[in-house]
Amino acid sequence: MQSSTMRQAASSQRCSGQPFKPNQTAPRARICSMACQAAGAQDPLLLRVARGEDAERTPVWLMRQAGRYMAAFREFSDKYPFRMRSETPDIAIELSLQPLRAFRPDGIIFFSDILTPLPGMGIEFDMVKGKGPVIANPVRSAEHLRQLVPLSDPASRLPFIQKILSTLRQEADSEGVTLLGFIGTPWTLAAYAMEGKADKDCKETKVWKIMFHNPALLHSFLDFLTEQLIVYAGYQIESGAQVIQLFDSWAHHLSPAQFAEFSMPYAERITRALKAKYPHVPVIFHANGGTGKLELMKETAADVVGLDWAVDMKDARATLGHGVKVQGNVDPMSLFGPEEHIRVEVERCLRAAGPRGHILNVGHGVVQGTPESSVALFCELARQSGQIHAKTAPAATAATASSGVRAPVLA
């Protein structure tokens, strides 16, 4: 662990208030990381596993871990609208830290939304209770696309992000956990911005005017979003994020061929740009509905592939190859079951994934109404994963020896 003096020095360097420069080539976060490594400090567990290092156990965090299933969270969500909560640093910081205090996961993901950068590009949105995000003026023409504004100065357009992440990084360092930032993929943001709302059929984007009838417009929008999201993700890293997750929340709307044309290439551009500029920052690529697209996803430049709950972990490992690190993928509805059921499901996932190259998570976000005690158990089982894997190893070794088959090495 770092001493408090080291942590304060690192935090001071990260949070010096210098403006973010998209073309900056020597990020402060990288300098801090190098200084910490030189002083002999060990990086937090989740960060080490995301990089592919061996670790003492499987790390854990949960998508949507800061959410309405928590009574403490509802004290805020019942009073304040979403954008006020996510864009007011004091509130967003508190909501981000609630799960850490309650359940002790290995990662803090900051409370925000994948649509948060859109207003900085000239696309306003609102969160309507019972409906979700609503964009009153959807982007559906080349003329509208030309009116959008590049996110060249995120520090001035989204200043709350720096305050939220830099403060959370100080907390993460003091607690020995990893701070995760995140963005939506270009496809998912384009689908929201073109639909104007969540739609189970994605009719506007896919059918009536765009994907099938004017694919060039969709590609132009995806290209624009890709460049802005590279800047936005970089801004998060410069503000303190140690890992970046790409959420392709609407990947389930795409066939494998459509995914290969309209989503994967743009997500890969972001990933490769981030890896080139910030090689110390792991990237996780999570595609909701990515089960039928694993053959494509195994070629990703991302450090970790996030799996939804619809695929068997063993099958995913076999398809992706055992050198690919994975995250997931317990069915979030399992957390509504009794304690024994949760134990069975989590241990099954842990054993199938193996002791290396795995971050335990749910296969989709934590569902409203999930018992908080179930989330606490989920995290506790990850803390016990070293013992769980130790019990599994002798049986696996014996089975392998009797069959004469060499066990795969998980990287």
C-alpha positions in Angstrom: 0.0 0.0 0.0 1.1 3.6 -0.6 1.9 5.7 2.4 -0.5 8.7 3.0 2.3 11.0 2.0 2.8 9.2 -1.3 -1.0 9.2 -2.0 -1.3 13.0 -1.3 1.7 13.7 -3.6 0.2 11.6 -6.4 -3.3 13.1 -5.9 -1.7 16.6 -5.9 0.0 15.8 -9.2 -3.2 14.4 -10.8 -5.4 17.2 -9.5 -3.2 20.2 -10.2 -5.9 21.9 -12.1 -4.0 22.1 -15.4 -6.3 22.2 -18.4 -6.8 19.0 -20.4 -5.1 19.1 -23.8 -6.3 16.5 -26.4 -2.9 16.3 -28.0 -1.0 16.1 -24.7 1.7 13.3 -25.0 2.8 13.0 -21.4 -0.3 12.5 -19.3 0.0 13.4 -15.6 -1.7 10.1 -14.6 1.1 8.2 -16.4 3.7 10.2 -14.6 2.1 9.5 -11.3 1.8 5.8 -12.1 5.4 5.6 -13.0 6.4 7.4 -9.8 4.3 5.1 -7.7 5.9 2.0 -9.4 9.4 3.4 -8.8 8.6 3.8 -5.1 7.6 0.1 -4.9 3.8 0.6 -4.5 1.6 -2.2 -5.8 -1.3 -1.2 -8.1 -4.8 -2.3 -7.0 -6.1 -5.8 -7.7 -8.6 -5.0 -10.4 -6.1 -2.9 -12.3 -3.5 -5.6 -12.2 -5.9 -8.3 -13.4 -7.2 -6.1 -16.2 -3.6 -5.7 -17.4 -3.1 -9.5 -17.4 -1.0 -9.8 -14.2 -1.4 -12.8 -11.9 -3.2 -12.0 -8.7 -4.1 -13.5 -5.4 -7.9 -13.7 -6.2 -10.6 -12.7 -8.7 -11.5 -9.0 -8.4 -15.1 -7.8 -8.5 -17.3 -4.8 -9.3 -20.9 -4.6 -10.6 -22.3 -2.7 -13.6 -24.8 -0.2 -12.2 -23.5 -0.8 -8.7 -24.5 2.7 -7.9 -28.3 2.4 -8.4 -31.8 2.5 -7.1 -31.6 -0.9 -5.5 -29.7 0.9 -2.7 -31.8 2.7 -0.1 -29.1 5.3 0.3 -29.2 6.0 -3.4 -32.9 6.4 -3.4 -32.6 9.2 -0.9 -31.1 11.2 -3.7 -32.9 9.8 -6.8 -36.3 10.5 -5.1 -35.4 14.2 -4.7 -33.2 15.2 -7.6 -33.5 14.6 -11.4 -30.9 12.5 -13.0 -28.8 15.1 -14.7 -28.6 17.1 -11.5 -27.3 14.1 -9.7 -24.8 13.1 -12.3 -23.5 16.6 -13.1 -23.3 18.0 -9.5 -19.9 16.8 -8.3 -20.8 16.5 -4.6 -23.9 14.3 -5.3 -22.2 12.2 -8.0 -19.2 11.6 -5.8 -21.4 10.5 -2.9 -23.4 8.1 -5.1 -20.3 6.6 -6.6 -18.9 5.9 -3.1 -22.0 4.4 -1.6 -21.4 0.9 -3.0 -17.7 1.0 -1.9 -18.7 1.7 1.7 -21.5 -0.8 1.7 -20.0 -3.8 -0.3 -16.3 -3.2 -0.7 -16.0 -4.1 -4.4 -12.6 -3.8 -6.0 -13.6 -1.0 -8.3 -15.4 2.4 -8.1 -17.3 3.3 -11.3 -18.2 7.0 -11.3 -21.9 7.8 -11.4 -22.7 9.2 -14.8 -24.3 8.1 -18.1 -23.1 7.1 -21.5 -25.1 10.1 -22.9 -23.3 12.6 -20.7 -20.9 13.9 -23.4 -23.7 14.5 -26.0 -24.6 18.1 -24.8 -21.0 19.0 -25.2 -21.5 18.2 -28.9 -24.7 20.1 -29.3 -27.1 17.2 -28.6 -29.3 17.9 -25.6 -31.0 15.1 -23.7 -33.2 14.6 -20.7 -34.0 11.7 -18.4 -37.8 11.3 -18.1 -39.0 9.2 -15.2 -40.6 6.0 -16.5 -39.3 6.5 -20.1 -35.5 6.9 -19.8 -33.5 9.2 -22.0 -35.3 11.5 -24.4 -33.6 13.5 -27.2 -36.1 16.1 -28.4 -34.2 16.9 -31.6 -32.9 13.6 -33.0 -30.0 13.6 -35.5 -31.5 12.4 -38.7 -30.0 14.5 -41.5 -26.7 15.5 -43.0 -27.6 19.2 -42.3 -28.1 18.4 -38.6 -24.8 16.5 -38.5 -23.0 19.5 -39.9 -24.3 21.6 -37.0 -22.8 19.4 -34.3 -19.8 20.8 -32.4 -16.6 18.8 -31.9 -15.8 18.1 -28.3 -12.4 19.8 -28.5 -12.4 21.3 -25.0 -14.2 18.9 -22.7 -12.8 20.6 -19.6 -14.8 23.7 -20.3 -18.0 21.9 -21.6 -18.0 19.1 -19.1 -16.1 20.6 -16.1 -17.9 18.5 -13.5 -16.2 15.3 -14.9 -12.8 16.4 -13.8 -14.0 17.3 -10.3 -15.8 14.0 -9.9 -13.1 11.8 -11.2 -10.2 13.5 -9.5 -11.9 13.4 -6.1 -12.9 9.7 -6.6 -9.3 8.9 -7.6 -8.1 10.2 -4.3 -10.7 8.0 -2.5 -9.7 5.0 -4.7 -6.0 5.4 -3.9 -6.7 5.7 -0.2 -8.9 2.6 -0.2 -6.6 0.5 -2.5 -9.2 0.1 -5.2 -9.5 0.9 -8.9 -11.3 3.8 -10.5 -13.2 3.0 -13.6 -14.3 5.5 -16.2 -16.6 4.6 -19.1 -18.1 5.7 -22.4 -20.8 4.4 -24.7 -19.7 3.1 -28.1 -20.4 5.2 -31.2 -23.1 2.8 -32.4 -25.0 3.0 -29.1 -24.8 6.8 -28.9 -25.8 7.1 -32.5 -28.8 4.9 -32.0 -29.9 6.9 -29.0 -29.3 10.2 -30.8 -31.1 9.1 -34.0 -34.0 7.3 -32.3 -34.5 10.1 -29.8 -35.4 7.6 -27.1 -34.9 4.0 -26.1 -36.8 1.8 -28.6 -36.9 -2.0 -28.6 -37.0 -2.2 -32.4 -34.6 0.6 -33.2 -36.9 1.5 -36.1 -35.7 5.0 -37.0 -32.0 4.1 -36.9 -32.2 0.8 -38.7 -35.3 0.8 -41.0 -37.0 4.0 -42.0 -34.3 6.5 -42.8 -30.8 5.6 -41.9 -29.1 2.2 -41.7 -31.0 0.6 -44.6 -31.8 3.7 -46.6 -28.9 6.0 -45.9 -26.0 4.1 -44.5 -23.5 6.8 -45.5 -25.2 9.2 -43.1 -24.9 6.7 -40.3 -21.3 6.1 -41.0 -20.6 9.8 -41.0 -22.3 10.2 -37.6 -20.4 7.2 -36.3 -17.1 8.7 -37.5 -17.9 12.0 -35.8 -18.8 10.3 -32.6 -15.7 8.2 -32.6 -13.4 11.2 -32.7 -15.3 12.9 -29.9 -15.3 9.8 -27.7 -11.6 9.4 -28.0 -11.2 12.9 -26.6 -13.8 12.3 -23.9 -12.3 9.0 -22.8 -8.9 10.7 -22.7 -10.3 13.5 -20.5 -11.6 10.8 -18.1 -8.1 9.2 -17.9 -6.5 12.6 -17.4 -8.9 13.3 -14.6 -8.0 10.1 -12.8 -9.7 7.0 -14.4 -7.4 4.0 -14.3 -9.6 1.7 -16.5 -12.0 2.6 -19.3 -15.0 0.5 -20.2 -16.8 0.8 -23.5 -20.5 0.0 -23.2 -22.1 -1.2 -26.4 -25.5 -1.2 -24.8 -27.4 -1.5 -28.1 -25.3 -4.2 -29.7 -28.2 -6.6 -29.3 -30.0 -4.6 -32.1 -27.4 -5.7 -34.6 -26.8 -8.9 -36.5 -23.2 -10.2 -36.5 -22.8 -8.7 -40.0 -24.2 -5.3 -38.9 -22.1 -5.4 -35.8 -19.0 -5.9 -38.0 -19.9 -2.9 -40.1 -21.6 -0.4 -37.8 -20.2 -1.0 -34.3 -17.0 -3.0 -34.0 -14.7 -0.9 -36.3 -15.6 2.3 -34.5 -15.2 0.8 -31.0 -11.8 -0.5 -32.2 -10.7 2.9 -33.4 -11.3 4.3 -29.9 -9.6 1.3 -28.2 -6.5 1.5 -30.4 -6.3 5.3 -30.0 -6.5 5.0 -26.2 -4.0 2.1 -26.1 -1.6 4.2 -28.3 -1.7 7.2 -26.1 -2.4 5.6 -22.7 -0.8 2.2 -22.8 -1.0 1.9 -19.0 -4.8 2.1 -19.0 -6.7 -1.1 -19.7 -9.8 -1.0 -21.8 -12.8 -3.2 -21.3 -15.2 -3.8 -24.2 -18.7 -4.9 -23.1 -21.3 -5.6 -25.7 -24.8 -6.2 -24.5 -26.1 -9.0 -26.7 -22.6 -9.8 -27.8 -23.1 -13.6 -27.3 -23.5 -14.3 -31.1 -20.6 -12.0 -31.9 -17.8 -13.5 -29.9 -16.0 -14.7 -33.0 -15.7 -11.1 -34.0 -14.9 -9.8 -30.5 -12.0 -12.1 -30.0 -10.0 -9.9 -32.5 -10.5 -6.8 -30.3 -7.6 -4.7 -29.2 -9.3 -4.2 -25.8 -7.6 -5.7 -22.8 -10.8 -7.4 -21.4 -14.0 -8.6 -23.1 -17.1 -8.1 -21.0 -19.6 -11.0 -21.4 -23.4 -10.7 -21.0 -25.2 -13.4 -19.0 -26.6 -15.2 -22.0 -23.4 -17.1 -22.8 -21.8 -19.9 -20.8 -18.5 -18.8 -19.4 -16.8 -22.0 -20.6 -18.1 -21.6 -24.1 -16.9 -18.0 -24.1 -13.5 -19.0 -23.0 -13.3 -21.6 -25.7 -14.4 -19.2 -28.4 -12.3 -16.2 -27.4 -9.2 -18.3 -26.5 -7.8 -18.6 -23.1 -5.3 -15.8 -23.6 -8.2 -13.3 -23.7 -9.2 -11.7 -20.4 -12.9 -11.7 -19.6 -15.4 -10.0 -17.3 -18.7 -11.2 -16.1 -21.1 -12.8 -16.3 -23.5 -13.9 -13.6 -27.2 -13.4 -14.5 -28.2 -10.3 -12.5 -31.6 -11.9 -11.8 -29.7 -14.6 -9.8 -29.2 -12.0 -7.1 -33.0 -12.2 -6.3 -32.5 -15.9 -5.4 -31.7 -17.4 -2.0 -28.2 -17.3 -0.6 -27.4 -20.9 -1.7 -28.5 -20.2 -5.3 -26.3 -17.1 -5.4 -23.3 -19.1 -4.1 -23.9 -21.8 -6.7 -24.1 -19.3 -9.6 -21.1 -17.3 -8.6 -18.9 -20.3 -7.9 -19.9 -21.8 -11.2 -18.9 -18.6 -13.0 -15.6 -18.4 -11.0 -14.7 -22.0 -11.8 -15.6 -21.8 -15.5 -13.5 -18.6 -15.9 -10.5 -19.9 -14.0 -8.2 -18.2 -11.5 -6.5 -15.9 -14.0 -7.7 -13.2 -16.4 -11.2 -12.8 -15.0 -13.0 -9.9 -13.4 -16.2 -11.1 -11.7 -19.3 -9.0 -12.6 -22.9 -9.4 -13.5 -23.8 -9.9 -17.2 -25.8 -6.7 -17.2 -26.6 -4.0 -14.7 -27.8 -4.6 -11.2 -31.6 -4.6 -11.4 -33.8 -2.3 -9.3 -35.2 -4.2 -6.3 -32.1 -6.4 -5.9 -31.6 -7.1 -2.2 -28.5 -5.2 -1.0 -27.6 -8.3 1.0 -27.3 -10.2 -2.3 -24.8 -7.7 -3.7 -22.8 -7.9 -0.4 -22.7 -11.7 -0.8 -21.7 -11.4 -4.4 -18.7 -9.3 -3.5 -17.8 -11.5 -0.5 -17.7 -14.6 -2.7 -15.1 -12.8 -4.9 -13.0 -12.2 -1.8 -13.2 -15.9 -1.2 -12.3 -16.8 -4.8 -8.7 -17.7 -3.9 -10.0 -20.5 -1.7 -12.6 -21.5 -4.2 -10.0 -21.9 -6.9 -7.7 -23.7 -4.6 -10.3 -26.3 -3.9 -11.1 -26.6 -7.7 -7.4 -27.0 -8.8 -6.7 -30.5 -7.3 -9.9 -31.9 -8.8 -9.1 -30.4 -12.1 -5.6 -31.7 -12.0 -6.7 -35.2 -11.1 -9.3 -35.2 -13.9 -6.7 -33.9 -16.4 -4.2 -36.6 -15.4 -6.7 -39.4 -15.7 -7.7 -38.2 -19.2 -4.2 -37.5 -20.4 -5.3 -34.0 -21.7 -3.2 -31.0 -20.9 -5.1 -28.3 -19.0 -5.1 -24.9 -20.7 -3.1 -22.0 -19.3 -5.3 -18.9 -18.6 -3.5 -15.7 -19.3 
